[in-house]
Amino acid sequence: MELSLYNIIQAITAFQFLFIATFLFTHKKGKIVSNKLFSIFLLGKGLSVLNDFLQYYAFDFISENLPIFFDLSLALLFIYSPFLLMYTKSILIKDFQLHITFTKHLIPSFLIVLYVLFKYLVTGDSRFPLTGIETIVIITLYYIQAIIYTRSALKKLRKYRDALKEIYSSTEKLEHNWLLFLLIGYLSIWIIFFFTFIGSLITVFSTSMSEILYSFGLITLLVFSNTIVFKCLRNPELLTGIEEEKEEKEKQLPKAVNEESANRLIQFMKNEEPYLNPLLSLNDLADKLEIHPRSLSLIIKHSFNKNFFDFVNSYRIEKAKEFLSDPDNENRNILEILFDSGFNSKSVFNAVFKKQVGMTPTQYRKSQLSTKRVA
């Protein structure tokens, strides 16, 4: 049987997914739990793509020798999205463990298996006990599930990024932009697949157009997966998470203690200038002040209405403003000034400066120096 370009892409994609999944599952370096979760995700996707390929290349043989194989394989569709979500959580949460409660995410797959077996017993059709409408409904639910789970993973990442700003004064190396790229990529692919599927059902797309769109989705999915595996294996430190937050009521410090501690914190920031350390963390500052990190976080939040990231960077910006408005520093470039102010990223410095001051560092410098010349 002659294979089309689409079938060749299917075969290559399935092979690569299965190969990478096997490699990751047996790989002993990096964050092993994350590797295994992602390998199961890739395994599920690889088997799903392989199933699509076999429906074209070996349909008669399989349908005659392996009863209800193709209908049972629909259960695979609902497995890998939950593992993508768990993979995301394993990256973001330090010492992540997979609990037995995870099995609730696999209920849709079990239900499909039971339903297919029930229909097989009722109809006696060993090839396709499910009707065409039932198959369409299941595939539609799969796409909806994939989109929901990927959006949920994105929400987990956003929550993680917010939590970083409560702990670190410089977060750009911990924000996992690669994971954001991956999840947005997967979400886009699911959406493309979903609308291609719907379009082919209502004949908006021709068969050739549907194959082109599916091929584009497969290739993109493969590129994303290869990129993330390569990046994480090359940089294992990317898989460092933070402690999972426990749900608890936020404690309130006594007002007198809060004011006294806030004043002490202000004096320490002015006199000792700990913010000049670009790697300053909540724990570091708490150790210097000899108070609990949680108490320090509450002081910053209730006394200054800021998170740790914004609080520390507000001092850095004031330091930068001193440098920029000083005529003696007129010949120093912005990069030198941002480093001397405690920043270690030009993009973060520019963004924070513009947000706090309302203009760029260059604009601020010009306005201050021109004012001093006139005076």
N, C-alpha and C positions, 0 to 999 in steps of 0.2 A: 504494500500500500504506500502510495507516494505521500511524503510528509510536506506540509506547507511550512512557510517561514514561522508562522504562529506556533505550529506543533514543535518545531525545532527549539524555539524560545522556551516553550513549556518544558521540554526535556532537559535543556541546559539549566533552567531555573530550579527544577525539582532536584536535579543532581547536586547542584551547588548548595541548596538548602540542606539536603540530607548530609552532605559531606561536612559542611560547617557545623551542623548540629552535632554530629558524631565527634568532631574535633573538640568543640566547646565542652561537651559532656564529659570528656575524658581529660580535659586540660586541668592541670593541678596548680596553675599560678593565677594570681589575681583574686578577685572575690568569687570563690567557688560556687556559692549559692546563686549568685547572679548569673554566672556562666551556665549553670544547669537550667535555670528558669528560661533564659533566652534560648538555650539549645532546644528545649521542649517546644517553645514558641515556633522556632524555625523548623523543627521536625513536623509539627502539625501542619504548618504552611506547605512544607515540602511534599508531604503525603497528599495534601489536598490538590496541589498542582499536578502531582503524579497521577492522581485519580482522574483529573480532567484529561490528561494526556492518554491514559489507558482507555477512556471512554471512546476516544477516536481510533486509537491504534489497535486495541485488542478487545473491542466491544463484544463481538460474538463469542470469543473464547471464554471470557470472564463471565458473561451473562449465562452461559450454558453450564459452566463448570463450578462457578462460585455463586450459589443462590443468594439473592438479595444483597449482593456485594455493593452495588452502586448506591442503593437506597440507604444501606447501613453507613456508608462512608459520609453521608450528610452529617452524621454526628460529629465528625472531625472538625467541621466548620466552627463549632461552638467551643472548641477547646483552646485555641491559641490566643484569642483576645484576653481571656482571664490571665494567661501566663504573661502577656505583655504588661498588664497592670501590675502583677506581682513582681515582675522584673524591675519595673519602675520603682516600686516601693523598696525593693531590695537595694537599689542604688542609693536611694535617698535616706534610708533609715539605717543607722549604725547598728550592727549586731542583729540584723533582720533574721527572723525565723518564720518558716512557713508552718502555720497552725492547721489543725484538723478542720477548722471552720472554713478553710479554703475550698473544701469539697463542695460547698453550696454553689460555687461558681460553675461546677461541672454538671449540675442538675439538668440543664437543657439537653446536654449530650446524652445522658442516661434516659431521659424521657423520649428522645427521638429513637434510640435503640429499642426501647420497650414498645413504642408505637409502631415501628416498622415490623417488629416481630408479631405484634398483635394483628396487624393488617395481613401479614403473610399467612398466619393461621386462619384468618377469616376468609381471605380471597383465594388462597392456594396458589397465588402467582409467585413463582420462585424467582422471577427476574425483576419485576417492578411492581411490588404490592402497593406502592404509593401512586395516587393519581397525579396528573400533571399540575392541577391546582394546588394539591398538598405540597408538592415539591417546590412550587413557586413561593408559597407562603413560608416554607422553612428557609429557603434561601434569602428571602426578603428579611425575615427575622434575624438571620445571621448578619446581614449587612448593618441592620439597625443596632444589633448587639456590639458589633465591632466599632461602630462610630461612638456609641455610648461609653464603652470601656476605654477607648483611646482618649475621649474628652475627660473622663474621670482621671486618667493618668496625667493629663495636662494640669488638672486642678491640683493633684498631689504635688506636682512640680512647682506650681505657683505658691502653694502653701509652704513648701520647703524653702523657697526663695525668700518669702516673708520672714520665716523663722531665722534665716541666716542673718538678717539685719538686726535681730535681737541679740546676736552673739558676736558677730565680727564687724570690724570697721572697714574692712576691704573684702568684698565678696566676689569680685569678678572671676577669680580662679576656682570658685566653689559653686558657681551658679548652674553648672551643667548645661551650657548652651548647646552642646552636642546632643544631649538627650531631648531638649526642646526641638531641635532640628529633626531628630528622628521621629518624635511623636507627631509633629505637624506633618511630616512627610507621610507617615502611615495614615493619619486621618485623611489627608488629601487623596491618598490612593484608595482608601475604602470608599470615599465619596465618588471618585471616578468610576470604580467598579460598580457601585450601586446604581448610578445613573446610566451607565452603559447597559447594565442588566435590565433596568426598567425600560430604557430606550429600545432595546432589542425585542422586548415583549410586546411593545405597542408599535413596533415597526418604524420607529423614528430613525433608527440606525439600520443600515443594511448589514448583512453578515460580514462583509469585508471590513466595513467601518467598525463594527463591534470587535473584530479580531485585532484591528489596529489599536483600538483603545485598550483592550485587555493586554495586548503585547506591551504597550507603553507602561501600563500599570505594573506588569510583572518585572520589566526591566528596572523601573524606578524602585520597586520593592527590593529587588536584588541589590541594587547599588546602595540603598540605605542600610540594608543588613550587613553587607560586606564592609561598609564604611565604619559602622559602629563596632563590629567585631575587631577590625584592625586597630581602631583608635583605643579601645579599652584594653586590648592585649598589649599594645605598645605603651600605654600609660595607665598602669594599674591604679595609680593614685586617684584617677578620676572616679573610682568606685567607692570613695570615702563618703559616708553619710553622716547624719547627725542623730542625736538621741531622739527617739520617738517621744512626742509629747503625751503626757498623761492628761486625761480629762479631769480637771479639778477646778474648784472655785478659786479665783484669784484672791490672794491675801492682800489686805490693806495694812500699811504701816501706820502706826500712831502719828497724828499730825505733827506733834512736837519733834518726834524722832525723824520724821520725813524732812522737815525744814532744816533741822540740825545737820542731817546727813547730806542734804542737797548743798548747803553752804560749804560743808567740808569738801564735797566733791568739786565745787566750783573753784575753791582755793587751790586744791590739788592740781586741777587741770591748768590753772593759770601759772602756778609756781613751778610745777614739775614738767609740764608740757609732754605728758605721755603720748599724746596724739601724734607726735612726730615719728613714732614708730609705726610704719605702714602696716605691720602685722598685728597691731594691738587688738586683743580680743576681750570679751566681757570677763572671762576668767582671769586674764592678765591684770586688768584694771582692778578687779575685785581683790586679787591677792595683794596688790599694792596698797589698797585701802583697808585691807584686813577685814573685809565683810563678805558675806555669802553672795555668790553671783546672782542668785534669785532676788535677793534684797536690793542689790545694785540695779538690776533691771527694773524693779518696781519703782525705785527712787527716780530713775531717768524717765520712766513712763509717766508717773503722776506729778512730778515736780516740773518737768520740762516738756511734757506732752510729745515726746519723741521716742523712737527706737534707738538702740545703741549705735547703729550705723549713722543715722542722721545727727545724733548728739555729738559724736566724735568728729564727724566731718564738718560740723558747724565751726568747731575750733580751728580745724585745718583751713577752712575758707577764710576765717579772720586773719590767720597767719599769712595766708597768701595775699590778702588785701594789703597787709602791712608792707610786704615785699613789693607789690605792684605799684603802690602809691609813693614809694621811696625813690627820689631822683637818683640816689646812689646805685639803685638796681636797674636803671633804665637800659643798660646794655646787656643785662642778663636775659636769656631766653625763657619762655614760659615753661619749658620742660624742666629746667633747673629749679625754678621756683616751686613747681608742683611737687617735685621730689623733696625739696627742703621743707615743704609744708606738711609732709606726712603722706601724701598720695603716692601711689605707684602705678597709676594708670591715667593716661592723658584723657581718654574718653570719659572716664568716671569723673575726673577733675572738672572737665568742661561742663558736663551735665549737672553736677552738684553746684558748681559756681553759678551757672545760668539760673538754676532753680532758686538759689538763695539770694543772689544779688540782682537778678533781673537783666543781666547783660553778660557778654562773654568776657573772659579775662583780658583780652586785648582791648576791648572797648572800655573796660573799667580803667585799665592802665592809662589810656589816652585821655580819658576824662579827668582823672586825678592829676596827671602831670601837667596838662594844659591849664587846669585851675591853679596850680601852684606857680606856674610861670607867670600867669596874669597877676597873681597876688604879689 
